Amino acid sequence: MPSINGSDVKKVVIACDAGMGSSVMVASTLRSKLAPHGVEVVHTPVNEIPKDAAVVLCHQGLAARAQSTAPEAVVVPFAIFMGDPAFTKVEQAIKNGETLES
């Protein structure tokens, strides 16, 4: 099971299935929150997750596909697009240098 210290995260990927709506809003919100920590936040289809992704956030229904596309990344699934605790978990781990695990 992949893990990473939040202080080592340089790129977070918001992976989606086909749409561009809600996941783009999530990416935009996280981008503004994580920019002060030097973390790049990008949005991409789940089948095109970049190899340098340290952390992948995706809807829970896509978690298995995300993990197979990016086996070295920590995949953090979420259930709802706005206000899900998974977003806070990733943000806090990066801010506080805490461990994140798939």
N, C-alpha and C positions, 0 to 999 in steps of 0.2 A: 504494500500500500504506500503510494508516494506521500511524502511530507516535505515541508519547507518552512524555514523560519521566515516570518513576515518581513523582517528587515532585509532579506535576500531577494524579495520579489521585485522584479523590474518590469514585468508585463503581465497584465490581467486581460484575459479574453472573455468577452461575453459571447457565447455561442448560441445560435438560434437554428431553427429547422429551415424555414423558408421565408418567414415574414421579416419585416423590417420595423414594425411598429413599437411594441412594448420593449423589446430587447434593446432597441436603439436608445430609448429613453433611459433605461437602466445604465447603459454604457456612458451616456452623457452625464448622468448624475454621479456615477463613480469616478469618471474622469476628473470632474471638478474637485471631488473629495480627496483623490489620491495624488493629484498633480503636485501638491506641496511636498510629497514624499518621494518624488522622482519616479513614480510608477506610471507607465504607459498603459492606457486602457483602450482596447480595440474591440470592434464588433465584427464577427465573421460567421459564416455558416458552419455548422457542427462538423461537416465533412472536410472543412478547409482550415482547421485550427493550425496556426503556425507552429513550427517545431520549437521555437524559442518561448512558447507560452509557459509560464511558471504556474499560473493558476487559471483555471477555466471555470467560469460560472455559467450554468445552463439550467434550463427547466428540468425538473426531476425525470421527466419522460425521455430526456435526451442524454442522461448521465452515462449510460452504458456505451452509447455511440461516441460520446466525447472521450471517454477513457480509452476506447479502442483506437480512436484517431490520434490521441495525444497521451500515450501510455506513461510518459515521464512526468506529466503535469499533475498537479493536485486538482481534482475535479470536485467542485462544491455545487451540489444541486440546490435549487430553490423551488418552492411551490407556487408562490405568487410573485408577480412582477414588481409590485410596489410595496415596500415596507417589510419584505421578507427578512427574517433574522439572519439568513445566510449572508446578506450584503453587509450587515453590521459586523458579523463574525470576521469576514475578510478584511474589512476596513480596520477593525480593532487589532487584528493580528499584524497588519502592516504597520500601523502606528506604534504598537507596543512591542514589536519584535517577538510575537508569540508564534508557536508552531501551528501550522495549518496542515490538515491531513485529508486525504480523499475519504 
